Amino acid sequence: MTHAPPSTRESAEFDRLQRQLAPRFKRFRADPTQPYTAVVVPSQSLDPRELEKIPGVEHYEERSLFNLMLLRRPRMKVVYVTSKALDPLIVDYYLHQMRGVPTEHARRRLVLLNCDDARPVPLAQKILERPRLVQRIREAIADDSMAHLAPFNASPLERSLALALQIPMVGCDPSLVSLGTKSGSRHAFRAAHIEMPPGREDLRSVDDLVAAIVDLRLEHPDARRVVVKLEDGFSGEGNAILELAGVEPTRSSVERALPKLRFEAVGLTWPEYAEQFEAMGGICELWLDGEHKVSPSAQLRVTPLMEVQPVSTHDQVLGGRHGQVYQGATFPAHSDYRLEIQARAIEVGKVLARRGVIGRFGVDFVVVREPDGDKIYAIEINLRQGGTTHPFNTLRSLTDGAYDAERGVFLTAQGRERCYFATDTLERARYRGLLPFDLIDMLVNEQLHFGANETGAVFHLLGCLSQYGKLGGTFIAEDLDGAKELYRRTVAMLDRETVDA
């Protein structure tokens, strides 16, 4: 997405607002029982062509509903804004899972607003187009000196919304988002002295791409394939693979080979991809060979005080046509490498913090498992919330627990370890027509819902279920085997209760 740069006045005003975050953070950290308002705007302000590749993406605003758990704090207020009105049953589903606070008490501190607009444009844009809605949001903020905007990702649209609301934004300054592109990731890894695959970044045209592949072919004559990535692609949908067998290190040979790229996105053609690459740019990297490869990630945040804090590690579950599309994750990552990827991600976080980044981000890795030791490569930075944000925050909120960064595990308030398997892509045609009520009824009858023993299934994307036969879930257990078994039991239940479409 391209946006006009902010004016000098807008930049100065946004900087003024952002400087207020640190003192607010200090005050709330010192006394989390004081009144505070979080304005949650789960806007998917990303390239619309990439979003179109995700079935049911219009319901992905629901992934941020874990923020309702903030209402556990007795004087916290949440203003949650969506494109269309949320199903009341879905809201109740989250509120009833809170412990220690009566549901009605929480409900009185929750303000739900919507644009009544299902167009495939970013939510922040829809809000800005409705000055009266902006005013209603402002009126719902108890005290704008103790409030912030919580977006899914931070683009110039979210910056404009923060200015309209006159509250700071917990997220990366949009002027720094290039640090989270594919090229920006490689620059940050280099600055942090973190190993990454051989490649080329800052490619701005197909001609640049051709030259880069020729260079890599000359430097690595035994390489079997390269991966091409769109600069702002996400979830792996903007990736493509080029087989190098028969491709000579010459421009003409590479140009003839590019139409044979194998795309992760179904139905994409070379002319369409070339047009996106010309508009967006990207990188290319050598494919990492290895019989046993895994794709873990580390999640961190930079606080308004510029502290780099580890949040979690995951082993990603990848699928798609060539195994590059994010489909889910297990927490925590394997003990063999979880602390190492966390340590490397912290170094990346220090680079980002020095450049002014605040908020959550993730670093993806590939670990090639070999007899003489694991080889770890940093792959990309996701400078926003991601597919691992809502499962972890759900676990933390449900259990009042915390991440033990020294061991890389999660402990409940009672000191018990918990693990989970999470996915956004539990999707089958036979599930179409199921309503959220039907799913909740099944969970209760089968005793699979999250319960007093702090294990069970917790769902999100419930709005996708009836139309798309798709939902997401976090399956929490005492260990990973138990979490995966809970997932299998849930799938078996859904299959048993539905019929083939």
N, C-alpha and C positions, 0 to 999 in steps of 0.2 A: 504494500500500500504506500502511496506517495501523498505527502501533505505539504502544504506551504509552510515554510519556516515561520516560527513565531516572531512577532514584532519585538523590538527592544523593550517596549513597555510590558508586553506579555511575559517576556523572559524574566524581567526584573520582578514582576509581581509574583510569578510562580516561584522564583528563588526565595522571595520573602516568605511565602507560605511554607515552603519546604523547610526553611530554617526553624519553623515552629515545632517541627516533629520531635526534635531531640528533647526540648524541655517538657513536652507533653508525655513523651515516653518515660522520662525520669519520674515525673509526677505520678503517672499511673503505675509504674513499677513499684514505687514506694508505697502506694495505697491503691490496690486494685478494686477496692470496694467503693471508690468514689464514682460519681456519675460520669458516664462517657458514652459517646455515640459513634458507632461504626456504620458508615454508609457503604453498603455492599453493592457494587455494580459489576456483575459478571459478564462484561462485554467481551465478545470474541473479536477484538479489533485486529484481525489478521487478514492475510490475502484472501479475498472471497473465492478465488479459483481453487485455492487449497481447501477452504472450508467445504466447498461443494462436493468434495470427495468423501465426506464423512456422512453416512446415513444418520438422519435424525439430529443433525448438528443444531437445529433450532431449539432443541431441548437441553443443550449442553450448559445453559445458564443454571440448570438445576445442580450441576456438579459442585457449585459453591455453597449449597445449602448447609454444609457443615458449619458455616459461620453462624447459623442459628444457635449453635451450642455456646456461643459467647454469652447467651442469655442466662447461663448458669450463674454468672456474676450478678448479684441481686440489684445492682443499680446501673447495669449496662443496658443500652438501648441499641437495637439494630434496625436500620432502615434498609430494606432489601428491595431492589428495583429490577424488574424484568420486562421483557418485550410484551409478553402476554400474561394474563393473570395465572397464577399457579393454582393447581388443583388443591382445594383445602385439605383433602385427605393426605396429600404428599407433605404439606406443611405439618399437619398433625403427627404424621409418622415420625418426623424429626423431633418435634417438641416432646412427644411422649417418651422419647428415649433418654431425656435428660434426667439426671439424678440430683436430688437435693433441692430442687426448686419446683414448686407446684406449677403445673402446665399453665393454668390461668394467670399466674403471676408473670410468667415469661411472656405469655401472649399479649399482656397489656403493654409490654415494652418492645413489641415487634410491630413495625409499620411496613406493610406490603404495598408497594406501588407498581404500576405497570403502564406501558405506553399504548397498549391495545393495538400493537403494530407487529405483524409477523413477517415484514419484509426481510430479505436476506442482507441486511446492512447492520453494522455494529450497533449494539444497544446504546453506547454512549452518544452516537450520532442521533439516534431517535430521541433521546432525552433532550439533547441540545436544541432539537427542532421544536421543542414544546416548552416555551418559557413558563407557562403556568405549572407544568410538572416540576420544573426546576424550583419554582417558588414553593411548591408543596414539600419538596425534599428539604429545602432550607427551613421551612416552618416545623418540620418534624425533628430537626436537630435541637436537642435540649439546650446545648451551650456550644457555640461554634469555636470556643477556645479550648474545648475538650472533645474534639471530634476529628475523624479522618475519613478519607475516601479509600475503600479497599477494592481495587479493580482486579480482574483476572490477569490482564496484561496492560502495560502502560504505553499507549500511543499518544500522538498529539491530541486525539479526541478526548482521552481521559484527562490530559493536562488542561484542555479547555473546560472540561466539566469541573475539575477542581477549582479553576478560576471562577466559574459561574457560581459555585457553591461557597467559595471563599473558605475552603478547608484544605489542608495539605493532603497529599496522596502518599500512601504507603506502597511504593513501587518505584521502579527505576525511572529516572528522568528520561523522557522520550528522546532528548538530545544524545543520550548514551546508548540507545537500543542497538546501535550497530555493533556494540561489544558482544551482543548475543546472536548475531548472524553467524552463518557458517564461516565466513572469512574472519569476522571478529573473534570467534572462538579460537581459531588457529593463532591469531596474533596474541591473544591472552595466554594460551598455552606456551607459546614461545617465550613470552615475558616471565612466566612462572617456571620456566625450565622443566616443563612437563612433556614427556615423549608423546608424539602423535604420529599417525601414518604419514609416509611420504606423500606430498601432494602439492597443489598450487591453489592459492586463494586470490581474491580480488579479481576474478574473471568477470568482465563486463559485457561480453559478447560471445557469440558462437566462434568467431575468429580467435578470441582469447582462449576459448576452450580447446580448439584444435591445436593451438600452439602449446598449450599446457600438456596435452596428452602426448604430443610429439616429444616434448622434453622428458616426460616420465618414461616414455618408451625407450629413449636413448639411455637414461640413467639406470633403468631397471629392465634390461632386455629379457629377463626370465619371468617377469610379472605376467600373470594369467588374465587379469581383468582390472579395470578401474571403476570406481563409483563416482558418478556425477551427481551433485546435489544443488538444488535451487537455494539461493541465498536465504530466503525466508520460508523455506518449506518446513513442515513440522510433522511429527509422528511418522516420519519416513516416507510419507506419500510423495514427496518431491524428489525422491532418489531414483536413479537409473543406473544400470550396469552395462558396461561395454566389454564384451569378450575381446581379448587382444590376439587370439590365435589368427594368424594370417594378416594382421594389421602391421604394416611397415612404419618405421618412425619418419614418415613424410606427411606433409600436409594433405596431399591428394589421397593417400591411403586412409588417413583418419577421417577425412571428409566423406569418403565413400562408406566408411564403417558406421558413422554416427546414426544414420537412419535405422540401424539394426539395434540401437539401444533397447534394453529390456526395462520397462518402466514398472515401478511398484504400483502406481495408480492404474486401476483397470480401465481399459478403453482409451488411454492416452496415446496419441500419435506423435511422431517426430516433429512434424510441422507445428503442432500445438506446443510441444515441449520447447522447441527452439524459440518460439515467440515468447514464452514465459522466461526463458533464459536471457533473451535480449532485453526484456523489461526489468528483470530482477537481478540478473547475474548469479554467480555461484562459485563453486569450487569443484575440483576433482581430486581424488585420492586413490592410492593403490588399495585394492581389495586385500584385506589381511587374511592370508592363508593359514590354515591350521585345522587339524582334524577335530579338535575340541575347543570350541570358542563359546564364551558367554558374554553377555552384555549387561554389566551392572551399571548403576548410577548412584551418585551421591547428591543429597539435597542439603542445601545450606541457606542461611539468610544473613544479610548484613543489616544490623539494627540501625536505627537512626543515630545511635552513638558510634557508628562505624565499627562495631564489633562483628567479627566473622564467627558465626555459630553453626556447627554441624547440626543437622536436623534428623537425617535418616540415611540409610543406604538400602538399595533394592537390587534384586536381580530381575532384569526386564524379561518379559515374555514377548518375543517377536514373532510375527507371522507375515502374512501377505504373500505375494507371488514369489519373492526372493528372500524372505526372512528379514525384512528391514522395517516393517511397520509395527509400531508399538501396539500391543494388545492387552497387556497387563503386567503385573509385577508381583514378586514375593518379597516380603520383609521378614527379617533383614537379609542383606546380601550374604553370600557364603562366607564363613568365618576365615577361609584361607586368604581372602583379599579384601574383606570389607574395611578394615582399618587402614589399609594401604590406599585404597581409592579415596577414602575420607581424607586422609592426610594430603593427598595430591589435590583434591578439590579445595581444601582449605587454602593451599598456596594460590590457586586460581582466585579464590575469594579475596585474598589479600590484594591481588592485582586489581580486581574490580573495585574494591573499597577505596584504594588509592585514587581511582579515577572517578569516584563520587557515586558509585552504584549503591543503592539501598534496596531492601526487599528480598524476596525469595528467589532462588535460582537453583538449577540442577546442572550437574556435569555428567555426561554419558561417557562410558568407557567401553572398550572391548578388551577382554582378557583371553589371550591365547594360552591354553593350558598345555604345557610340554613337560616331558620327563625331567628336564634340567631346570625347571622352574617356570612360573607364570611370567608372561610378558604382557605388560599393561600399557594400553594406548588410550589417551584421551581423544574423544571423538567430537563432541560439541557441547556448547553451553545453551541451556534453555533459560533465558533471562526473564522468567515469568513463572506463574504457577503452572503445573503440568499434571500429567496423568497420575503421578504419585502423591500429589499434594492433598487431594481430598481423602484418600484412604487413610493416610497417616494422621491427618487432623481429626478424622472420625474416631480412630482408635484412641487418640489422646483425649478427646473430649468425652468419650463414653466412659473412660476408666479413670479420669483425673490423674493419669500416669505421666511418665516423662521418659525421654530418650537418654540412655546412659552412653555418652559419647566415648568413654574409656573402653567399654566392651562392645559397643555397637549394637546394643539390644534395647528393647523397650520394657520398662517395668511399670506395672500398675501401681496405684497408691498403696497397695498392700505388699509391694515388692515382688510380685509374680511376673514372670516373663510372658509376653504375648507376641505371637507372630501372625501374619496374615497372607492370604492370596487375594489380589484385587484385579478386577478387570472392568473395562468399559464396553466390552464387546461380547457379552453373553447374548447372542443373536441367532434366532432360528425362525423360519417362516411360520412354523407351527405355533409360535407364541403370540402371533398377531391376534388381536381380539381380546386378549387378557387385559383386564382393567387393574389398576393399582390395588383396588380392594380385593380382587381375586387372589393376587399374589400374597398380600398380607394375610389373608384368610388361610392360604395354604401353609405359609410359614408357621403360623400359630398352631395349626392342626398337627403339623409334622414336628413341632418343637425345635425348629431350626433358627428362630429369630434370636437376636442377641439378648442374653438373659442375665440373671443375677450372678452366674458363675463367670461372667465377663468373657464369654465365648458366644459365637453364633454369627449369623449372616445379617449384614446391613446393606440395604440397596440404595442406589441412586439412579438417575436417569429414568425414573418411573414414568415420566411423561412420554418416553419413547415406546413404551411397551405395547400398547394397543395398536398403534399405527405401524410400527416398524418391527415388532417382535424382538425388540432389543432393550437391554437394560444393563446396568453396571452393578457390581457388588463388591463388598469387602467381607472376606470370610476369615473370622478371627478365631484362633485356637491357641493352645499352649505351645505347640510346635508347628513347623511347616507341614509335616505329614498330616497332622490333624486339620490344618487349614485347607489343604488340598482335598482331603476326604470330605470335609464339609461342603466344598464347592461341588464335588462329584455327587454328593447326596442331593444337593439343591437342584442340579441339572437333571438328575434322575427323577426327582419329584415333578419338575416342570414337564419333562417328557411324558411322564406317566399321566399327568393331568390334562394333557393337550393331545390333539390329533394332528396327523400330517396335513399340511395345507395342500 
